[in-house]
Each structure stands twice: as C-alpha cells, then as structure tokens.
Amino acid sequence: MRRFSLLTLRNFGMGKRSIEDCVQKEARCIVEELRKTNASPCDPTFILGCAPCNMICSIVFQNRFQYEDKNFLTLMERFNENFRIASTPWIQVCNIFPFLIDYFPGTHNKFLKNGAFTKSYILEKVKEHQESLDINNPRDFIDCFLIKMEQEKDNQQSEFTVENLVSTVFDLFVAGTHKPSTTLRYGLLLLLKHPEVTGRTTDDEQTKVQEEIDRVIGRHRSPCMQDRSHMPYMDAVLHEIQRYIDLIPNGLLHTVTSDIKFRNYLIPKGTNIVPSLTSVLYDDKEFPNPEVFDPGHFLDESGNFQKSENFMPFSAGKRICVGEGLARMELFLFLTTILQNFNLKSLTDLKALNATPTAKGLVSMLPSYQICFTPV
C-alpha cells in the first residue's frame, strides 16, 4: 500500500512543478480569505485547515472545495474534533488497555462515529468513480487504485480491495490535512509570541523573516520553491517551528516484523514499537536550550542554514511520512505567502500569550487564540 501510494502520489505531481502551481494557487486563496477578515480578530483554524485539505482533495478526488462548502465545513469540524479527542487522557488509556472500551462508555464512541462519517463520505466518492472510470485515463488516486483492483481481480490474496482503498484515502485525507494545518497554526502563534524573530514589530520596522522575503521575493510575485535555497532564515524558522511544537511526540505505532536485536535488547516479532520523537527533537546536546524557540538551532555562525540529523518531525526510516515532500512545500509556500502579505498582531500582551500545548497525546494540541492579519 505504501509503495503504491507513494508512486501514485508522485505520478500526480507530488514534489513536481505541477503540484507547486496548485499549492501557490491555494496560497493565494488563503490570502483572499484572510483579507476578508478586514484585520479584525479571528481564529485561523478553519482557513489554515482548508488549504492543505484541498491539496489532498485535488490529488485524491480530482477537485477542491470552496471554503464555504457545507460538506467541507462538516469534514473539517469532524477532523478537528477527533484530534482533540485523540489527545485526551481517556483515549491514551484505551490505547494501552483496549479491553476497557468494552466496559466503559466514553468519548471514543464519538471518535469512532466521526471516523465512520468520513469513511462513508469517501465510499460515496469511490462509487462515483466506479461509475465513471476510464481505465485509459485515470483522473486521480482513486481511479489508479480502482484500475489496480481490476488488474488483480483474480488474485485471491490481493490487498487492493474497496475496504483498503477507503482506509488508505482516509489516512491520506486525515494526515494530509491535520499535520500541515496544525503546524501552520502553531507557527503563527509562535510568530506572535516572538515578533523580534519573525514578524514586523511596527508598521515601519521589519525584522529578519520579512526582510528576507522582501529582499528575495518582493511584494509583487508569488513565492516559489526555488526561493527557499536563498532564504536561510525562513528555512531555519520553519525547521524550528516543527522541532519546537513536537506535533506527534511518540510518532505512530509500528510492529516488529521479525525478531531483532537493538542495543543489546532482543525485540520479539509482533512487538508494538512506539518511537519517542520528543527525545530526538528536544535533545539538548544537539539543540542547546531546547525548550526555547530559537531559529538559531538551524543556523551556523555565518547565518547559513544547517541541517540536523535530529530533525525528524515526519519520523524516520522506511516508514517515514508518505506526504513529507508535499507537507514541506505547503509549509514554505503558505507561511511565506502569509508573511509577504500581512503583519501579525496579537490581541493580548505577548508575555501573557500562551504557546504551551493544552494536551500531549497522539498529537500536541495547541491552545485556541485570536490573531489580526493586517495587510502590508
């Protein structure tokens, strides 16, 4: 499933110029939506969730939603609710002791109901694709999967089934929406908290990131991925945001497929493994004062961007996030475009602005906040 998904995503432009054009268009849609706020206080959760969700929809369903679409609004609401539930202590206890679910009613029922709603929506899309499928002209991910199903229809052991199609699309849909949107939202909160690092402190005074944007890109064209190599400070800021927020502290659960020896420990086949990404992202030997938000963690003494082997917010190894390339592109183009067009203003005193996660379970949940986007 992973190999097929990765190949199909690449065939539909992931990591290529064609998908970059789509991300740039979506970035301009974000700007249009933020302009509609008229610099009034707003919660950016929905707008920042729509953009990455639309990118996945373009690849999977061949179409994007309008931001006011009712189906879109409902899906986004269910996604956000499920990630809140997934980070509650009760769900974490159920993950460790799943037999409890059979004896205690709890919020997991709402979690499962929301998941079933999303899968039902995906199944409807699959049925629509089946009715209009042209084997010689696949339109999107679902079409490619259906064609693969047809090719393997005589294989009794084939993994290419409708059930696996729905599950795979569900995974792409949820992960491809939540991770980039939450990173952007958390990133803007950190920019508010640290204006000396990343934003304009007054209407006339620029600081490092926006100086770099104006110097490299200017105000009259859209940012592109080629710009990134000329913007070491923005690159460092993006990396530091992802390191600092530690979005998925323990990665995702995996299972050992054979007996393996690791650092003098024998891990038997079938053992569930939980990788602690926090221990790497907050390693004080690699990142001095890791509890401090500091883009300098990714800059050398000359101000050039420097990579770190400890940077693994997308996990590591053969099971690294399938959508890493798309997520990196979205984060750079979306955030750079926002900062190119707007100054950020907080309603509360910066010292009182809370940037500490409200919960750390499956994901780190950031506190809700209000922000003003003032056009430059």
Residue, then its C-alpha position, 0 to 999 in steps of 0.5 A: m500500500r505504501r509503495f503504491s501510494l507513494l508512486t501514485l502520489r508522485n505520478f500526480g505531481m507530488g514534489k513536481r512543478s505541477i503540484e507547486d502551481c496548485v499549492q501557490k494557487e491555494a496560497r493565494c486563496i488563503v490570502e483572499e480569505l484572510r483579507k476578508t477578515n478586514a484585520s479584525p480578530c479571528d481564529p485561523t483554524f478553519i482557513l489554515g485547515c482548508a488549504p492543505c485539505n484541498m491539496i489532498c482533495s485535488i490529488v485524491f478526488q480530482n477537485r477542491f472545495q470552496y471554503e464555504d462548502k457545507n460538506f467541507l465545513t462538516l469534514m473539517e469540524r469532524f477532523n478537528e474534533n477527533f484530534r482533540i479527542a485523540s489527545t485526551p487522557w481517556i483515549q491514551v488509556c484505551n490505547i494501552f488497555p483496549f479491553l476497557i472500551d468494552y466496559f466503559p462508555g466514553t468519548h471514543n464512541k464519538f471518535l469512532k462515529n466521526g471516523a465512520f462519517t468520513k469513511s462513508y463520505i469517501l465510499e460515496k466518492v469511490k462509487e462515483h468513480q466506479e461509475s465513471l472510470d476510464i481505465n485509459n485515463p485515470r483522473d486521480f488516486i482513486d481511479c489508479f487504485l480502482i484500475k489496480m483492483e481490476q488488474e488483480k481481480d483474480n488474485q485471491q490474496s490481493e490487498f487492493t480491495v474497496e475496504n483498503l482503498v477507503s482506509t488508505v484515502f482516509d489516512l491520506f485525507v486525515a494526515g494530509t490535512h491535520k499535520p500541515s494545518t496544525t503546524l501552520r497554526y502553531g507557527l503563527l502563534l509562535l510568530l506572535k509570541h516572538p515578533e523580534v524573530t519573525g514578524r514586523t514589530t511596527d508598521d515601519e520596522q521589519t525584522k529578519v523573516q520579512e526582510e528576507i522575503d522582501r529582499v528575495i521575493g518582493r511584494h509583487r510575485s508569488p513565492c516559489m520553491q526555488d526561493r527557499s535555497h536563498m532564504p536561510y532564515m525562513d528555512a531555519v524558522l520553519h525547521e524550528i517551528q516543527r522541532y519546537i511544537d513536537l506535533i506527534p511526540n511518540g510518532l505512530l505505532h509500528t510492529v516488529t516484523s521479525d525478531i531483532k536485536f537493538r542495543n543489546y535488547l532482543i525485540p520479539k516479532g509482533t512487538n508494538i514499537v512506539p518511537s519517542l520523537t520528543s527525545v530526538l527533537y528536544d535533545d539538548k546536546e544537539f539543540p542547546n536550550p531546547e525548550v526555547f524557540d530559537p531559529g538559531h538551532f538551524l543556523d551556523e555562525s555565518g547565518n547559513f542554514q544547517k541541517s540536523e540529523n535530529f530533525m525528524p518531525f515526519s519520523a524516520g526510516k522506511r516508514i517515514c511520512v508518505g506526504e513529507g515532500l508535499a507537507r514541506m512545500e505547503l509549509f514554505l509556500f503558505l507561511t511565506t505567502i502569509l508573511q509577504n502579505f500581512n503583519l501579525k498582531s496579537l490581541t493580548d500582551l505577548k508575555a501573557l500569550n500562551a504557546t504551551p500545548t493544552a494536551k500531549g497525546l497522539v498529537s500536541m494540541l495547541p491552545s485556541y487564540q485570536i490573531c489580526f492579519t493586517p495587510v502590508 
